[in-house]
Amino acid sequence: MPLNRTRLLESAVLVFGAGRSGVSAAGLLRRHGGDVLLFDEHEPAEERKAELAAAGIPAVFGGEPTAVLDRRDAVVMSPGIPTTHRLVIEAVRRGIPVLGEIELAWLFMPPGDRLLAITGTNGKTTTTAWTAHLLRQAGVPVVLAGNIGTAWTGVADRPSADGSPQWHVVEVSSYQLETVETLQPDVAILTNLSPDHLERHGNYNNYINAKRRLLSRMDSGDAFVWNFDNPDSHLFAPSPVFRSFCVSASGDHGRPGAFISNGRIVIRDEAREEIPLVTPAELPLPGRHNLENGMFAALGAFLAGAPPDALISGLKSFAGVEHRIEFCGSSGGVRYFNDSKATNVDSLEKALLSFDGQVVLIAGGRHKGSSYDPLRRLIQQRVRRVITLGEAAPLMEASWGPVVPCERAASMEDAVRRATEAAQPDGIVLLSPACASFDMYRDFEERGAHFKKIVRDLIASQ
C-alpha cells in the first residue's frame, strides 16, 4: 500500500543520501514535524554538516548501511541511489516502504496546486525553464523545480504569495521516476527518447519503462504531450486513458498539438481550432532542438491556461538555460560555449547541429554505455579537432580518431588551452562532453562552472 502524507508524518523516516535532494527531503519532513534521520555512506563536506545542524536534522555517516534501518518505518531515497543498493533491498525484505524524493514532494503539494511534469532524454531542462517562463508571462504563479537544479522537496509544500493555486513545473529524470507510485501529473511532457543511463538501468527497455512510470496514474482529465518526430516516443502514444497531444518540427501531423505550418509555429486544440504563434526565426535560441523545446513549452503552457499573447511574448523573450549551449564570451576571435548539460551522445549531436562548423570540441567524462560511432560523420563534418577528457577519452579517440584529429587533455584547464590554440583564428570552442561528470566533478553544473571560470580568466588575461 503506497504511503500517504499522514502515514509519513506518523512514521520514523530514514532519508538515504546527503546530497541536495536528500537534505531537501529531510528538511521537508522536519518542517512538518516528522521524525527523520538522514544517512549517507560517506562523510559530507563541513558546510553540508552545518546546513543539517542549522535545520535540526539528525544524521549518521558511514558504518553498516543496513543497521540504520532499525526502528525506521519508511525510507526516502535520493535519486542517485540505485534501487539495487543493499540498504534498499534490505528495506524491501523487511517490509519497510521505500519511496523517492519526487514522490515525497508530490504528497506535500498544497491542495489545489497542479503539476506539469517534463521528462525525456534531451531537452528537459530547457523545456522546463521555458514553460515556466511562458506561464509567468501569463501571470500564472509557478513553482520551478526538480532535476533542473532546485529540489522539488525544497519548495513543493510552500503556497503562493496570495494563496492562489500554482502550477508546479518540474523536470523529472529516469532516476527519479524509478520509485514513483502515486504521482499524477495534470500535464506530462516527453521531449524525446534515445538510449541513456544504461549503466544505471541495465538496458534501454528498462530505461523506457522508468520513463513510462510518469504516465501510470494519469486519467482522462490529464494531458500527455509527445514528440511525433521521435520514433521511440511513439511507444507511448496514443492512449485511450488520457488526452494526447503531439509536437512536430517537420510539419502538420494532423493531430491536436503543435506543428509548423506556413513557416510559423501553430497550436491546434482539441476542437481543431488553430492558433498561430511565432516563426522559428523569432526564437532566441538556435538549432532545431530548440525549436522543438520551444514548441513543447508553448503547448505545455497553453494546456496550463496561458493565452496566445503570453505564449508569443514568452517564446521571443526566453534567455536560455545555464550550461546548455551557453555563450561564455570571446577572445581573439574565438567564441566559447558551455554545454556541460550535454551528458549523452544525442545531446552532443544536437549541440553540433547548432553550429555550421569550425568547432573545437571538448568532450569526455564518465562513459554511460552508448556507442560514439553514430556521431562519426557529424564529427567529421562539423569539428576541426576533439580534445578528450576523463575516463571515456580512449573510447572517443578510438571512434572519432580516424576522421578528425584528437588529443587528450590532463585537466579542464589543459583542455581549454589546447582547444583555444586549435580554434584560432575565428573558431568555436564547445564544451559538450556527451558523458556524465562523476569521474572529475560532483555534477554537470560544477563541470560547467569550472569551464566558465577558466574561460573568464583567459579572456581577462588577454
C-alpha positions in Angstrom: 0.0 0.0 0.0 1.5 3.3 -1.0 2.4 5.8 1.7 0.4 9.0 2.1 1.3 12.2 3.8 -0.4 11.3 7.1 1.3 8.0 7.4 4.7 9.5 6.6 4.3 12.1 9.4 3.4 9.3 11.8 6.4 7.3 10.8 10.1 7.2 11.7 11.6 8.0 8.3 15.2 7.3 7.0 16.3 9.6 4.2 19.1 7.9 2.3 21.6 10.3 0.7 23.1 13.6 1.9 23.2 15.4 -1.4 21.0 18.3 -2.4 17.9 16.1 -2.9 18.3 14.2 0.4 18.8 17.2 2.5 15.8 18.9 0.9 13.7 15.8 1.5 14.7 15.6 5.2 14.1 19.3 5.6 10.5 18.9 4.2 9.7 16.2 6.7 11.2 18.3 9.6 9.2 21.4 8.6 6.0 19.3 9.1 7.1 17.8 12.4 8.3 14.4 11.0 10.7 12.0 12.8 13.6 11.9 10.3 17.1 10.6 10.3 19.4 11.3 7.3 22.1 8.7 6.4 24.9 8.7 3.9 27.7 6.1 3.5 30.2 8.9 3.0 31.2 11.8 5.2 29.9 15.1 3.6 31.6 18.4 3.4 31.6 20.6 6.6 29.2 23.1 5.0 26.7 20.3 4.4 27.0 19.3 8.1 26.5 22.8 9.2 23.4 23.0 7.0 21.9 19.9 8.6 22.7 21.2 12.1 21.0 24.5 11.4 17.9 22.7 10.1 17.9 20.4 13.2 18.2 17.3 11.0 19.9 14.4 12.8 22.3 12.5 10.6 24.5 9.4 10.6 27.5 8.9 8.2 29.4 5.7 7.4 29.1 2.4 9.1 27.0 -0.6 8.1 24.2 0.7 5.9 21.5 -1.8 6.9 22.0 -1.0 10.6 20.3 2.4 10.2 17.0 0.6 9.2 16.4 -0.5 12.8 13.4 1.3 14.3 12.7 3.0 10.9 9.2 2.7 9.3 9.9 4.2 5.9 12.8 5.1 3.6 13.1 8.1 1.2 15.7 7.5 -1.5 17.8 10.2 -3.2 17.7 9.8 -7.0 21.4 9.0 -7.1 20.8 5.8 -5.0 20.0 2.8 -7.3 17.2 0.5 -6.3 19.7 -2.3 -6.3 21.6 -0.9 -3.3 21.7 -3.4 -0.4 20.1 -1.0 2.0 17.1 -0.6 -0.3 16.9 -4.4 -0.9 17.1 -5.0 2.9 14.3 -2.4 3.5 12.1 -4.2 1.0 12.9 -7.5 2.6 11.8 -6.2 6.0 8.6 -4.8 4.5 9.7 -1.2 5.0 8.1 1.1 2.4 10.6 2.9 0.1 9.8 6.0 -1.9 11.8 8.6 -3.9 12.1 12.2 -3.1 9.9 13.2 -6.1 7.1 11.1 -4.7 7.6 12.8 -1.3 7.3 16.2 -2.9 4.1 15.3 -4.7 2.5 14.2 -1.4 3.1 17.6 0.2 1.8 19.8 -2.7 -0.8 22.3 -1.4 -4.4 21.5 -2.2 -5.5 23.0 -5.5 -1.9 23.2 -6.9 -1.3 21.4 -10.2 1.6 19.6 -11.7 3.2 19.9 -15.2 6.0 17.3 -15.3 8.6 17.1 -18.0 10.9 14.2 -18.8 12.8 12.8 -21.9 16.3 12.0 -22.9 17.2 15.5 -24.0 15.7 19.0 -23.9 14.1 18.5 -20.4 15.9 21.4 -18.7 15.4 24.0 -21.5 11.7 22.9 -22.0 11.1 23.1 -18.2 12.6 26.6 -17.8 10.9 27.9 -21.0 7.5 26.5 -19.9 7.8 28.3 -16.5 8.8 31.5 -18.3 5.7 31.3 -20.5 3.4 30.8 -17.6 5.0 33.7 -15.7 4.5 35.9 -18.8 0.8 34.9 -18.4 0.7 35.9 -14.7 0.4 32.3 -13.5 2.0 31.5 -10.2 4.8 29.0 -10.8 7.0 26.7 -8.8 10.0 25.7 -10.9 11.9 22.7 -9.5 13.1 19.1 -9.9 16.1 17.9 -11.8 16.6 21.4 -13.2 18.5 22.4 -10.0 16.2 23.2 -7.2 15.0 20.0 -5.4 11.2 19.9 -5.6 11.0 18.8 -1.9 12.6 22.1 -1.0 9.7 24.1 -2.4 6.7 21.7 -3.1 4.9 22.5 0.2 5.0 26.3 0.0 1.8 28.1 -1.0 1.8 31.0 -3.4 2.2 34.5 -2.0 -1.5 35.2 -2.2 -2.7 31.7 -1.6 -3.9 31.1 -5.1 -3.3 27.8 -6.9 0.1 27.3 -8.5 1.5 25.3 -11.3 4.5 23.2 -10.3 6.7 22.9 -13.4 9.0 20.1 -12.6 11.8 18.3 -14.6 11.9 14.6 -13.7 14.6 12.2 -14.6 14.5 8.4 -15.1 16.3 8.0 -11.8 13.5 9.9 -10.0 10.8 8.0 -11.9 12.0 4.6 -10.8 10.3 5.0 -7.4 7.1 6.9 -8.1 3.8 5.2 -7.1 1.0 7.8 -6.8 2.5 10.7 -8.8 -0.2 12.0 -11.2 0.7 15.0 -13.5 -2.1 17.2 -14.9 0.2 17.7 -17.9 3.1 15.4 -18.7 5.6 16.1 -21.5 8.0 13.6 -23.0 10.5 15.5 -25.1 12.1 12.5 -26.8 13.7 9.1 -26.2 17.0 7.6 -27.1 19.4 5.3 -25.2 20.8 6.9 -22.0 21.8 6.0 -18.4 22.3 2.4 -19.5 24.9 2.0 -16.8 22.1 2.6 -14.2 19.1 0.9 -15.9 20.9 -2.1 -17.4 19.3 -1.8 -20.8 17.2 0.5 -23.0 13.9 -1.3 -22.2 14.4 -0.7 -18.5 15.1 3.0 -19.2 11.9 3.3 -21.3 9.9 1.6 -18.6 11.2 4.1 -16.0 10.0 7.0 -18.2 6.7 5.2 -18.6 6.0 5.4 -14.9 5.3 9.1 -15.2 2.1 8.2 -17.0 1.0 5.3 -14.9 -1.6 7.2 -12.8 -2.9 9.6 -15.4 -6.6 9.6 -16.3 -9.0 11.2 -18.8 -8.6 14.7 -17.4 -4.9 14.7 -17.8 -2.8 15.6 -20.9 0.2 13.9 -22.4 2.5 15.7 -24.9 4.9 13.7 -27.0 7.3 14.1 -30.0 5.8 12.9 -33.2 9.2 13.2 -35.0 11.0 10.9 -32.5 10.4 7.2 -33.4 10.7 5.8 -29.9 8.2 8.3 -28.5 5.5 6.5 -30.5 5.8 3.7 -28.0 3.9 5.9 -25.5 1.1 7.2 -27.6 -1.7 7.5 -28.4 -3.5 6.2 -25.3 -7.3 5.9 -24.7 -6.6 6.6 -21.0 -5.6 10.3 -21.2 -5.7 13.2 -23.6 -2.9 13.1 -26.2 -1.1 15.9 -28.0 2.0 15.8 -30.2 4.7 18.1 -31.4 6.4 18.1 -34.8 9.0 20.5 -36.1 8.7 18.8 -39.6 5.1 19.8 -40.5 1.4 19.2 -39.8 0.9 15.8 -38.1 -2.9 16.1 -38.4 -3.5 15.8 -34.6 -4.1 18.1 -31.7 -0.8 19.6 -30.6 1.9 21.9 -32.0 3.4 21.9 -35.5 4.9 24.1 -38.3 2.5 25.5 -40.9 3.4 28.2 -43.5 6.6 28.9 -41.7 5.1 29.5 -38.3 4.5 27.6 -35.0 0.9 26.7 -34.7 -1.1 25.1 -31.8 -4.2 23.1 -32.7 -6.5 22.5 -29.8 -8.9 19.6 -29.3 -11.7 21.5 -31.0 -9.4 21.7 -34.1 -9.0 25.4 -33.8 -5.6 26.6 -34.9 -3.6 29.3 -33.1 -0.6 30.8 -35.0 2.3 31.9 -32.8 5.8 32.9 -34.0 8.2 31.9 -36.8 11.2 29.7 -35.9 13.5 32.7 -36.8 11.9 34.7 -33.9 13.0 32.2 -31.3 16.1 33.4 -29.3 17.8 30.0 -29.2 19.5 28.4 -32.2 19.0 24.9 -33.5 16.2 22.5 -34.5 16.3 21.0 -31.0 15.5 24.4 -29.5 12.6 24.8 -32.0 11.2 21.6 -30.6 11.9 22.7 -27.0 10.0 26.0 -27.6 7.1 24.1 -29.2 6.9 21.8 -26.2 7.0 24.7 -23.8 4.3 26.6 -25.7 2.0 23.6 -25.9 2.5 22.8 -22.2 1.9 26.3 -21.1 -1.2 26.5 -23.4 -2.6 23.4 -21.7 -1.9 25.0 -18.4 -4.0 28.0 -19.4 -1.6 30.6 -20.9 -3.2 32.7 -23.6 -1.7 33.2 -27.0 -0.3 36.7 -26.4 1.7 35.4 -23.4 3.0 32.5 -25.5 4.1 34.8 -28.3 6.0 37.3 -26.0 7.5 34.4 -23.9 8.7 32.5 -26.9 10.6 35.6 -28.1 12.0 36.7 -24.7 13.3 33.5 -23.2 17.0 33.9 -22.3 18.0 30.2 -22.3 19.4 27.8 -19.6 22.8 27.8 -17.9 25.1 25.0 -19.1 23.1 24.4 -22.3 24.9 25.9 -25.3 25.6 28.9 -23.1 27.7 31.6 -24.7 30.6 32.4 -22.3 32.4 35.1 -24.2 35.0 35.6 -26.9 38.7 36.3 -27.1 41.0 36.7 -30.2 38.1 35.9 -32.5 37.4 32.6 -30.6 33.9 32.1 -29.2 33.4 29.8 -26.1 30.2 27.8 -25.4 29.4 25.8 -22.3 27.2 22.8 -23.0 28.1 20.8 -19.9 24.4 19.7 -19.7 25.1 17.5 -22.7 25.7 14.3 -20.8 24.9 11.8 -23.7 25.6 11.3 -27.4 22.2 12.5 -28.6 22.6 15.8 -26.7 26.1 16.3 -28.2 24.6 15.7 -31.7 22.0 18.5 -31.1 24.8 20.9 -30.0 26.9 20.2 -33.1 23.9 20.7 -35.3 23.6 24.3 -33.9 26.9 25.3 -35.5 27.9 25.3 -39.1 31.5 24.2 -38.5 34.9 25.3 -37.2 34.2 23.7 -33.8 36.9 22.5 -31.5 35.1 20.1 -29.2 36.0 19.3 -25.6 34.3 16.0 -24.8 34.6 13.2 -22.3 33.9 12.1 -18.8 32.3 9.0 -17.4 31.1 6.7 -20.1 27.4 5.9 -20.0 27.2 2.8 -22.1 26.3 4.2 -25.6 28.5 4.0 -28.7 30.1 7.1 -30.0 30.2 5.7 -33.6 26.8 7.2 -34.7 28.4 10.7 -34.4 31.4 9.9 -36.6 30.1 11.5 -39.8 28.8 14.6 -38.0 32.1 15.0 -36.1 33.9 14.8 -39.5 31.6 17.5 -41.0 31.4 20.0 -38.1 34.5 19.5 -35.9 38.0 20.7 -36.5 39.6 18.9 -33.6 38.5 17.0 -30.5 40.1 17.5 -27.1 39.2 14.5 -24.9 39.0 14.3 -21.2 38.4 11.7 -18.5 37.5 8.0 -18.4 35.8 8.0 -21.8 38.7 9.6 -23.7 40.2 6.3 -25.1 36.7 5.3 -26.4 36.1 8.6 -28.1 39.6 8.6 -29.6 39.0 5.1 -31.0 35.7 6.1 -32.5 36.5 9.6 -33.9 40.2 9.4 -34.3 40.0 8.0 -37.9 38.0 11.1 -39.1 39.3 14.0 -37.0 42.5 14.9 -35.1 42.1 14.0 -31.4 44.3 14.9 -28.5 44.0 14.1 -24.8 44.0 16.7 -22.0 45.0 16.1 -18.4 42.6 18.6 -16.9 39.9 21.1 -17.9 42.5 23.9 -17.8 44.7 21.9 -20.2 41.7 21.2 -22.4 40.7 24.9 -22.7 44.3 25.8 -23.5 44.6 23.1 -26.2 41.2 24.0 -27.7 42.0 27.7 -27.8 45.2 27.0 -29.7 43.4 24.8 -32.2 40.4 27.1 -32.7 42.4 30.3 -33.6 41.6 32.3 -35.5 37.8 32.8 -35.6 36.8 29.3 -34.4 34.4 28.0 -31.7 35.4 26.1 -28.5 32.5 24.0 -27.4 32.4 22.0 -24.1 29.8 19.3 -24.9 31.0 16.2 -23.1 28.5 13.5 -24.1 29.3 11.9 -20.8 28.5 12.1 -17.1 30.7 14.3 -15.0 31.3 12.0 -12.0 34.8 10.9 -12.8 36.1 14.5 -12.3 33.2 16.6 -10.9 30.3 16.4 -8.5 27.8 17.1 -11.3 27.5 18.8 -14.7 26.9 22.1 -13.0 30.2 22.1 -11.3 31.9 21.0 -14.5 30.2 23.8 -16.4 31.1 26.4 -13.7 34.7 25.4 -13.8 34.9 25.7 -17.6 33.3 29.2 -17.4 35.8 30.3 -14.8 38.7 29.2 -16.9 37.3 31.0 -19.9 36.6 34.2 -17.9 40.2 34.1 -16.6 41.5 33.5 -20.1 39.5 36.4 -21.5 40.6 38.7 -18.7 44.3 37.9 -19.3 44.2 38.9 -23.0 
